[in-house]
Amino acid sequence: MSKPNARKGVTSGTGRSQLARALRVEWLGQTTASVCWIASMLTYGISSSGDWLQLFAASAWLLANIASLATAEAD
């Protein structure tokens, strides 16, 4: 017979681990930089293929940062 709170403990532990990683200076700095890069690209406009490449690079950087929170490995 399974315990009703057994699964909750696993989920909350994972949530705390992800929150701890998200609050690290390295993660916050990189995420802030990528969001600012995206915002600047959208603010100043996209007028050439180089602008599109910069937008894709900034978006990939942001997605990589978000995906790093989902990894199961402990730091």
OpenMM code with the backbone's topology and positions (N, CA, C; nanometers):
from openmm import Vec3, app, unit

residues = "MET SER LYS PRO ASN ALA ARG LYS GLY VAL THR SER GLY THR GLY ARG SER GLN LEU ALA ARG ALA LEU ARG VAL GLU TRP LEU GLY GLN THR THR ALA SER VAL CYS TRP ILE ALA SER MET LEU THR TYR GLY ILE SER SER SER GLY ASP TRP LEU GLN LEU PHE ALA ALA SER ALA TRP LEU LEU ALA ASN ILE ALA SER LEU ALA THR ALA GLU ALA ASP".split()
positions = [
    Vec3(0.0841, -0.1177, 0.0000),
    Vec3(0.0000, 0.0000, 0.0000),
    Vec3(0.0888, 0.1243, 0.0000),
    Vec3(0.0669, 0.2129, -0.0926),
    Vec3(0.1519, 0.3316, -0.1026),
    Vec3(0.1022, 0.4421, -0.0103),
    Vec3(0.1955, 0.5210, 0.0332),
    Vec3(0.1627, 0.6334, 0.1206),
    Vec3(0.1212, 0.7526, 0.0345),
    Vec3(0.0173, 0.8252, 0.0748),
    Vec3(-0.0268, 0.9377, -0.0070),
    Vec3(0.0747, 1.0516, -0.0133),
    Vec3(0.1570, 1.0686, 0.0884),
    Vec3(0.2522, 1.1793, 0.0900),
    Vec3(0.3887, 1.1412, 0.0346),
    Vec3(0.4083, 1.0154, -0.0014),
    Vec3(0.5389, 0.9714, -0.0503),
    Vec3(0.5768, 1.0453, -0.1787),
    Vec3(0.4839, 1.0584, -0.2690),
    Vec3(0.5124, 1.1272, -0.3953),
    Vec3(0.5321, 1.2768, -0.3737),
    Vec3(0.4589, 1.3333, -0.2810),
    Vec3(0.4732, 1.4755, -0.2518),
    Vec3(0.6151, 1.5088, -0.2086),
    Vec3(0.6748, 1.4250, -0.1273),
    Vec3(0.8101, 1.4500, -0.0785),
    Vec3(0.9103, 1.4562, -0.1915),
    Vec3(0.8947, 1.3685, -0.2891),
    Vec3(0.9853, 1.3675, -0.4034),
    Vec3(0.9668, 1.4946, -0.4852),
    Vec3(0.8427, 1.5320, -0.5087),
    Vec3(0.8156, 1.6499, -0.5893),
    Vec3(0.8660, 1.7767, -0.5219),
    Vec3(0.8397, 1.7917, -0.3933),
    Vec3(0.8823, 1.9138, -0.3258),
    Vec3(1.0338, 1.9209, -0.3162),
    Vec3(1.1010, 1.8062, -0.3018),
    Vec3(1.2468, 1.8057, -0.2988),
    Vec3(1.3046, 1.8503, -0.4313),
    Vec3(1.2442, 1.8051, -0.5393),
    Vec3(1.2889, 1.8454, -0.6720),
    Vec3(1.2639, 1.9939, -0.6933),
    Vec3(1.1497, 2.0418, -0.6484),
    Vec3(1.1176, 2.1836, -0.6616),
    Vec3(1.2159, 2.2711, -0.5867),
    Vec3(1.2542, 2.2268, -0.4668),
    Vec3(1.3520, 2.3033, -0.3892),
    Vec3(1.4866, 2.3043, -0.4592),
    Vec3(1.5236, 2.1910, -0.5177),
    Vec3(1.6514, 2.1826, -0.5885),
    Vec3(1.6526, 2.2767, -0.7090),
    Vec3(1.5436, 2.2801, -0.7825),
    Vec3(1.5349, 2.3690, -0.8984),
    Vec3(1.5359, 2.5146, -0.8549),
    Vec3(1.4664, 2.5452, -0.7461),
    Vec3(1.4650, 2.6820, -0.6964),
    Vec3(1.6037, 2.7234, -0.6496),
    Vec3(1.6732, 2.6320, -0.5837),
    Vec3(1.8091, 2.6626, -0.5379),
    Vec3(1.9006, 2.6916, -0.6566),
    Vec3(1.8869, 2.6140, -0.7639),
    Vec3(1.9683, 2.6388, -0.8842),
    Vec3(1.9309, 2.7709, -0.9499),
    Vec3(1.8011, 2.8021, -0.9528),
    Vec3(1.7552, 2.9255, -1.0169),
    Vec3(1.7993, 3.0494, -0.9401),
    Vec3(1.8234, 3.0352, -0.8121),
    Vec3(1.8644, 3.1495, -0.7314),
    Vec3(2.0155, 3.1678, -0.7253),
    Vec3(2.0890, 3.0824, -0.7935),
    Vec3(2.2350, 3.0982, -0.7973),
    Vec3(2.2713, 3.2172, -0.8853),
    Vec3(2.3775, 3.2862, -0.8468),
    Vec3(2.4204, 3.4067, -0.9186),
    Vec3(2.4498, 3.3756, -1.0651),
    Vec3(2.5119, 3.2617, -1.0925),
    Vec3(2.5470, 3.2268, -1.2303),
    Vec3(2.4223, 3.2149, -1.3174),
    Vec3(2.3215, 3.1454, -1.2653),
    Vec3(2.2003, 3.1238, -1.3438),
    Vec3(2.1242, 3.2550, -1.3610),
    Vec3(2.1107, 3.3301, -1.2527),
    Vec3(2.0390, 3.4575, -1.2606),
    Vec3(2.1084, 3.5548, -1.3556),
    Vec3(2.2399, 3.5603, -1.3496),
    Vec3(2.3144, 3.6512, -1.4364),
    Vec3(2.2990, 3.6172, -1.5831),
    Vec3(2.3128, 3.4896, -1.6156),
    Vec3(2.3014, 3.4488, -1.7557),
    Vec3(2.1590, 3.4659, -1.8076),
    Vec3(2.0616, 3.4341, -1.7244),
    Vec3(1.9226, 3.4477, -1.7667),
    Vec3(1.8862, 3.5945, -1.7859),
    Vec3(1.9298, 3.6790, -1.6938),
    Vec3(1.9045, 3.8225, -1.7070),
    Vec3(1.9703, 3.8780, -1.8328),
    Vec3(2.0935, 3.8372, -1.8587),
    Vec3(2.1642, 3.8849, -1.9781),
    Vec3(2.0922, 3.8424, -2.1059),
    Vec3(2.0459, 3.7181, -2.1116),
    Vec3(1.9787, 3.6721, -2.2333),
    Vec3(1.8442, 3.7417, -2.2524),
    Vec3(1.7713, 3.7654, -2.1430),
    Vec3(1.6431, 3.8359, -2.1536),
    Vec3(1.6657, 3.9806, -2.1985),
    Vec3(1.7683, 4.0455, -2.1442),
    Vec3(1.8001, 4.1829, -2.1859),
    Vec3(1.8412, 4.1875, -2.3328),
    Vec3(1.9154, 4.0880, -2.3773),
    Vec3(1.9568, 4.0815, -2.5170),
    Vec3(1.8343, 4.0689, -2.6078),
    Vec3(1.7422, 3.9811, -2.5701),
    Vec3(1.6188, 3.9648, -2.6480),
    Vec3(1.5396, 4.0951, -2.6484),
    Vec3(1.5266, 4.1577, -2.5316),
    Vec3(1.4507, 4.2829, -2.5220),
    Vec3(1.5127, 4.3925, -2.6077),
    Vec3(1.6449, 4.4013, -2.6082),
    Vec3(1.7096, 4.5050, -2.6899),
    Vec3(1.6886, 4.4790, -2.8385),
    Vec3(1.6915, 4.3526, -2.8775),
    Vec3(1.6681, 4.3201, -3.0184),
    Vec3(1.5263, 4.3583, -3.0597),
    Vec3(1.4299, 4.3323, -2.9731),
    Vec3(1.2912, 4.3645, -3.0058),
    Vec3(1.2657, 4.5148, -2.9987),
    Vec3(1.3350, 4.5837, -2.9085),
    Vec3(1.3174, 4.7284, -2.8940),
    Vec3(1.3726, 4.8045, -3.0139),
    Vec3(1.4932, 4.7686, -3.0561),
    Vec3(1.5577, 4.8417, -3.1654),
    Vec3(1.5161, 4.7917, -3.3026),
    Vec3(1.4480, 4.6802, -3.3072),
    Vec3(1.3962, 4.6302, -3.4336),
    Vec3(1.4894, 4.5319, -3.5021),
    Vec3(1.4290, 4.4546, -3.5881),
    Vec3(1.5021, 4.3530, -3.6628),
    Vec3(1.4980, 4.3949, -3.8092),
    Vec3(1.6137, 4.4379, -3.8588),
    Vec3(1.6162, 4.4918, -3.9949),
    Vec3(1.7088, 4.4157, -4.0889),
    Vec3(1.7835, 4.3198, -4.0365),
    Vec3(1.8744, 4.2451, -4.1239),
    Vec3(1.8835, 4.1007, -4.0766),
    Vec3(1.9490, 4.0191, -4.1579),
    Vec3(1.9637, 3.8779, -4.1204),
    Vec3(2.0509, 3.8631, -3.9959),
    Vec3(2.1457, 3.9537, -3.9763),
    Vec3(2.2280, 3.9496, -3.8559),
    Vec3(2.1463, 3.9722, -3.7295),
    Vec3(2.0442, 4.0569, -3.7401),
    Vec3(1.9555, 4.0805, -3.6259),
    Vec3(1.8778, 3.9545, -3.5906),
    Vec3(1.8322, 3.8829, -3.6939),
    Vec3(1.7613, 3.7576, -3.6693),
    Vec3(1.8536, 3.6554, -3.6028),
    Vec3(1.9774, 3.6499, -3.6490),
    Vec3(2.0730, 3.5564, -3.5884),
    Vec3(2.0970, 3.5901, -3.4413),
    Vec3(2.1074, 3.7191, -3.4105),
    Vec3(2.1250, 3.7589, -3.2711),
    Vec3(2.0034, 3.7211, -3.1872),
    Vec3(1.8844, 3.7404, -3.2427),
    Vec3(1.7625, 3.7044, -3.1701),
    Vec3(1.7563, 3.5541, -3.1455),
    Vec3(1.7920, 3.4745, -3.2452),
    Vec3(1.7936, 3.3290, -3.2279),
    Vec3(1.8985, 3.2866, -3.1260),
    Vec3(2.0146, 3.3502, -3.1286),
    Vec3(2.1202, 3.3167, -3.0327),
    Vec3(2.0768, 3.3490, -2.8900),
    Vec3(2.0175, 3.4659, -2.8715),
    Vec3(1.9711, 3.5045, -2.7381),
    Vec3(1.8599, 3.4120, -2.6901),
    Vec3(1.7715, 3.3735, -2.7808),
    Vec3(1.6621, 3.2828, -2.7446),
    Vec3(1.7148, 3.1442, -2.7095),
    Vec3(1.8126, 3.0968, -2.7847),
    Vec3(1.8728, 2.9663, -2.7550),
    Vec3(1.9431, 2.9691, -2.6200),
    Vec3(2.0095, 3.0783, -2.5900),
    Vec3(2.0772, 3.0942, -2.4614),
    Vec3(1.9754, 3.0891, -2.3476),
    Vec3(1.8624, 3.1595, -2.3634),
    Vec3(1.7577, 3.1584, -2.2616),
    Vec3(1.6987, 3.0186, -2.2452),
    Vec3(1.6710, 2.9507, -2.3556),
    Vec3(1.6160, 2.8148, -2.3476),
    Vec3(1.7136, 2.7182, -2.2811),
    Vec3(1.8418, 2.7336, -2.3093),
    Vec3(1.9420, 2.6479, -2.2456),
    Vec3(1.9462, 2.6714, -2.0952),
    Vec3(1.9321, 2.7964, -2.0538),
    Vec3(1.9296, 2.8258, -1.9107),
    Vec3(1.8074, 2.7644, -1.8437),
    Vec3(1.6932, 2.7743, -1.9086),
    Vec3(1.5708, 2.7168, -1.8526),
    Vec3(1.5811, 2.5649, -1.8492),
    Vec3(1.6348, 2.5057, -1.9548),
    Vec3(1.6495, 2.3598, -1.9598),
    Vec3(1.7458, 2.3098, -1.8533),
    Vec3(1.8433, 2.3913, -1.8165),
    Vec3(1.9391, 2.3474, -1.7144),
    Vec3(1.8721, 2.3278, -1.5791),
    Vec3(1.7604, 2.3931, -1.5561),
    Vec3(1.6867, 2.3731, -1.4313),
    Vec3(1.6168, 2.2379, -1.4285),
    Vec3(1.5851, 2.1852, -1.5454),
    Vec3(1.5096, 2.0608, -1.5539),
    Vec3(1.5968, 1.9362, -1.5428),
    Vec3(1.7274, 1.9530, -1.5473),
    Vec3(1.8147, 1.8360, -1.5393),
    Vec3(1.8068, 1.7735, -1.4015),
    Vec3(1.8197, 1.6437, -1.3966),
    Vec3(1.8076, 1.5703, -1.2708),
    Vec3(1.9380, 1.5650, -1.1934),
    Vec3(2.0471, 1.6071, -1.2552),
    Vec3(2.1768, 1.6005, -1.1884),
    Vec3(2.1853, 1.7031, -1.0767),
    Vec3(2.2439, 1.6637, -0.9674),
    Vec3(2.2673, 1.7567, -0.8566),
    Vec3(2.4007, 1.8261, -0.8777),
    Vec3(2.4056, 1.9520, -0.8395),
    Vec3(2.5311, 2.0273, -0.8531),
    Vec3(2.6296, 1.9889, -0.7461),
] * unit.nanometer
topology = app.Topology()
chain = topology.addChain("A")
for resn in residues:
    res = topology.addResidue(resn, chain)
    for name in ("N", "CA", "C"):
        topology.addAtom(name, app.Element.getBySymbol(name[0]), res)
